[in-house]
Amino acid sequence: MISPKGLQLSPKLLQLLNSFEETLAQRMIKLNPTNKSDIFSLSWMKLAMESISETYNDIKALINNLDLPVCDWDEKWIDVYLDISVKLLDICNAFNSELSRLNQGQLFLKCAMHNLESPPSKQLARACSSVDGFRKHIHTKNPRLDKCWTILDSLVESLDLPKVKNSAKGKILMRAMYGVKVEIVFVYSVFTAVFSGSAEKLFNLNVSETYLWAQAFMDLQTSVNKEIRNTSNRKPIALTELEAVDVTLKRLYPMIQEGSASDHEDVFQNSVTELRTVGDSFSGGIELLTKEVDGFFEIVLSGRDALLSNLRADGSKIEPKKMQTQTGNVGQVVR
């Protein structure tokens, strides 16, 4: 983005750029877990959402620190920001629909737990029905996840941002937005792979070594993608917390189905206790991740609304028809 032939940066601008990129590098290092299987956990996904939320907020802070009001933006920069934001909102909505679907499965699990903790002779049949309902619901595919890959494909195709010729501040802004875009595409592709159970469409992004976060990103991408692909070759990809519930149910189900809980009292009670523990972990993880996705949605939407508001205040900067189109996109997302 900023080549030796490009505009010379002042010490202040260079410090702003380096600070942004070094912070991004540290976030990517933090996302690279020692235990690679952690990437399938809701806790890692929560950490990843926190990371991209912080990076997106850093873009807002960078714009202020650059003293680069919207009225000074090139129209291409505006297009980039609006295009990225609406696609992020669409994917957030798809992720929320999947989290909502998983959360609905908790109703079956809670019903099963209620029946299992009641006198076995009366409630085992109901518990069996609830477990069947849970399994059927959880393994239902969410068609909205397929659309995520389509949106991510378009983000990757437009990964290279507009060249900036006459504005040092503009170069820094586009360079920083490139970093945000790369991190978000990576995180969202991992989420989509885990939620959909498919590693076929994972991206291998190539990043120039000129970015201070490039090595950290390449290490992260190589490590995470390798773990996902290796896992998918051995077994279906699944959330760690959901897999723990499934393992416990497999141990419980024969006793419930055959009505033999009383013949294996200790094993049965231990399994019910374990199901309560792993079920609470699954439910709590879904709740926390949902809050992070909602929070990121609000960050993106508020930034988008602020930009559009400034554009309306400076009507000469954007054509009315174009502004209506971009605002319409937000309306579709919110609805």
N, C-alpha and C positions, 0 to 999 in steps of 0.2 A: 504493500500500500504506500509506504513512504520509502522511496528508493533514494540512493545517493544523488540522483538527478532531480529529486523532488525539491519542494520548498524547504528552506532551512528553518528549523524550529528554534525558538528562543529557549533559554534555560527553564523558564517557567512552564512553557508548554510541554517541553520534554519531560519535566518532572511530573506533570499531570498524567501524561501518557504512560510513563514508566510505572507510576504508582498504581494506575488502573491495571496494567498488564501483570505486574508482580502480584497484586492481590488476587487476580483471576488465576494465576499459576498456583498460588497457595490453596485456593479452593479446589482446584482439580487434583492436587496432591492429597488433600483431605478426603476426596471422594474415592480414592483408590484404596480399598480395604486390604488389610493383611490377610484376612480370611476371605478369599474370593467369592465363596458361596453367599456371603452377606448381601451381595447385590440382588438376591432374590427376596430379600426381606423387606417388609413394610418400613422398618426403621431406616434402612439405607435409602429407600425411596423418599422418605420424609427428609432426610439429610440432603438429598439431591434437589428436592423442591426448594428447600431453604437456600441452597447455594445459588440456584438460578434467580430466585427472588432478590437476593442480595446483589447479584451482578446486574440485574435489571435496574435496581435502585441506584447502583453506582453510575449507570448511564445517565440517569436524571441528574445526579450530583455533578457529573462531569460536564454536562451541558451548562449548568449554572456556573461552574468554576471556569469554564472557557469563556464565559460572558458572551454566549452565542444565542441571542434571542431568535425566536422562530422567524421574525421578519427578515433576518439575515440568511435564512436557510435557502439553499438551492432547491428548486422544485423536485429534483431527483432524490434529494435527501429525505424530503417529506414523503415521497412515494415509498421509499424503502421503509421508513418508520411505520407508516400506515399499513403497508403490506404485511410486514412481519407481525405487527400487533394483532391484526384481525385473524391471522392464521393461528397464532398462539391461543387466542380466545376460543377458536373452534376446537382445538385439540384439548384445551382445558375442559370444555363442555363434554367431549367424548370421554375423557378420563373420569369426570364426575359421574357420568352415566354408568360406567363400569364399577366405580366405587359404590354407587347407590345399589347396583345389582348385587354386589357382594354383600352389602349390608343387609339387603332384604333376605339373603340366605340365613342371616343370623336369627331370623324369626323361627325358622325350622329348627335350628340348633337349640335355641332357648326352649322351645316347646319340648324337644327331645330330652333336654336336661331336666326340665320340670317333671316329666314322666318317669325318668330314670331314678330320680331322687325320691319318688313316691313308692309305696309298697309295690314291689315287683309283680306280684301275681295279678294286679289289676291294670297296670299301666304299660307293660312291656309291648303289647300290640300297638298302642298309640305311639310309643317311642320308636318302634320299628317303622311306622308310617312316616313319622317326622324325619327320621334319618334318610329314608328313601326320597322324601321331598327335598331335603337339603342337597343330597347328591345330584339329583336331577337338575335342580336350579343352578347349582354352582358350576356344573359342566355345560350349561347352555352357552353358546357362543354369542357374543355381543357384536352385531354387524357394524356398529359405529366405530369399532376399532380398525376395521379395514379402511375406513376413510382417513384415519390418522396417517397411514402409510402414504396415501395419495398426497396429503398436505405436506408431509415431511419430504416427499420426493420434490415437490415444487420449491420448498425452502432450500433444498440442496442444489437444485438447478440454478437458483438465484443467489447462491452463496457469495459469489464474487460481487462486491458492491461497486457502485459507480466510482469512476476515477475522479479525483479532485485536482484541478490544475492551479487554481489561483487563491486558495484559502488554506493556510496552515491549520487553522482551527477545524475547518471542514475535513481535512485529512485525518486529524485525530479522531473526530467524531465517527467517521466511516470505519476507521481501523478498530475503534472500540466496539462499534455495532457488529462488526464481523466477529469479534471474540464472543460477544453475547450470543450471536446466532449459532456459532459452532457449538458452544456449550449446551444450548437449549436443544439443538437438533440431536446431539448425542444423548442427553438425558431422556428426551422424549422417545427416541428410538428404542432405548433400553426398556422404558416403561411399556411401550407398545408390544415389544417382544415378550415380556414377562406376562402382561395381561392377556395377550392373544395366545400364548404358548407356542409361538413360532419364531425361530431365529433366521428364517430364510432371507428377510429383507434388511437385516442389520447393515448399517453403513460403515464403510471404511473411508473416513475423510482424510485427505492429505492437507497438511498445514505447513506453510513456509516456516523455515527456521528463524526468520527475521522477527517473529513474535516471541516475546519473553515467556509466554505461557505454552509455546509450541511443544517443547519436550515433555512437559507435565501432561499435556493433553494426549500426545501420542502414546505415552506410557499407560495412561488411564484407558484409552480406547482399546489398545492392544490387549491389555489385561482383562478388561470386562467382556469384550466381544469374544475372546478366546474361551472364557469360562462359560458364557452362554451357549456358544456353539458346541463345546465339548459336552456340556450337560444335555443339550437337546439330542445328541447322538446316543446317549445312554438311556434317557428317560424323558417323559414329557416335562416341559418347563412349567413350574408352578411356584406360587408364592410360598415362602418358607413356612409362614404361619398357617396357611391353608393346608399345606402338606402334613404338618403336625396334627391337625385336626383329622385329616383323612386316615393317617396311620392309626390313630387312637380308635376311630370308628371301625376300622377293619378288625381290630382286636375285640371290640365290644359287640359287633353286629351278630356274629354267630350265636352268642349267648342270648341276645335279645330275640333273634329270629326263632331259635329253638326253645325259648323259654327255660333255659337251663342256668339262669343267673344264680339261683339258690344252690346249685351244685358246685359252683365256683365262686363262693361268696367273697373271698378275699381278693381274687383276681378281678371280679366284677366291680367291687367297691373302689379298688385302686384305679381301675380304668375310668370309672365315672368321675373320680376326683381329677384325674389327669385330663379328661375331656373338658371339665370345667376350667382348668388352668389354661390349656391351649386355646379353648374357645374365647376366654377373656382376652388373651393375648391377640388373637385374630381380630376381635371386635374393637379393642383399643387401638390397634395399629391402623385399622380402616378409618376410625374416627380422627386420629391425629393427621393421617395423610390427607384426608378430605379437607381438613382445616387449612393445610398448607396449599393445596391446589386452589381452594377458594381464595386464599390470601393472594396468591400469584395472579389469579384472574383479576382481582380488584386492583392490584398494582399496575397491570397492563392496561386495564380499562381506564383507570384514572389518568394515566400518562397520555393515553390516546385522546381522552376527552379534553385534557388541558391543551394538547396540540391543536385540536380542531377549534377549540374556543379562541385560541390566539389567532388562528387563521381567519376566523370570522371577524375578529377585531381588526385584522389587517386584510380586508377584502381584496386588495390588489394583488395579494400573493398567491391566490388560488382561484381558479375558475369556479363559479357557483355550481355548475353541473358536476364538476369533479368533487366538490365538497359534499354535495348531496349524495353522490355515489358512495363515498367513504363513510358518511354518517349512516347510510342505509345498511352497510355491512355490519355496523355495530348493532343496529336494531335487530338484525337477524340473529346475532350472537346472543344478545340479551334475552330475546324471546325464547 
